[in-house]
Amino acid sequence: MNEAKSKKAAPKAQEKDDNMKNTEIEKALAKNDEEWLKRMLLLVLIMIIALLGID
């Protein structure tokens, strides 16, 4: 009986660990997206300034 309970508890613990890993990955990706957007905005601004300078 106790073995059955421990076998059921193990997948739940694994699922909890997976969920924690997923949230960490999601946070890292969100931060990465933010950095990417900042770089793209900077690139666009530089291109606009360069085009204005050409005229």
N, C-alpha and C positions, 0 to 999 in steps of 0.2 A: 504494500500500500504506500509506504513512504517513498519507494523507488518511483512509483508512478507520479507522485507529487513533484519529486525532484526533477523528473524528466520534463514535466510541464513547465516548471519554473525556469529551466535552462533556456528554452527558446525565448521566453519573455525577457530574460536578462540579455540575451543576445540581441533581441529586437530593440531593447532600450539602448544598448551600446551602438547599434546601427543608426538609430534615430539621432543620438548625440553626434555621431560622426557626420551624418547628413547635415545637421544644423551648422556644424563647423565648416563644412564644405560650402554650404549656401552662404554663410557669412563671408568666407574668403572670395567667393565668386562675386558677391555684391560689391565688395571692396574693389575687386579687380575691374568690374564694370565702371565703377565710379572713376577710377584712375584712367581707364580707357577713354571715357567721355571727356575728362579734363584734357587729355592729350589731343583728342580730335578737335576740341574747341580751340585749343591753342594753335593747332595746325591751320584751321580755317581762318582764324584771325591773322596769322602770319601771311597766308595766301592773299587775303583781302588787302592787307597793308602793302604787300609786294605788287599787287595789281594796281593799286592807287599810285604807287611810286613809279610805275612804268609810264602812266599817262603823263 
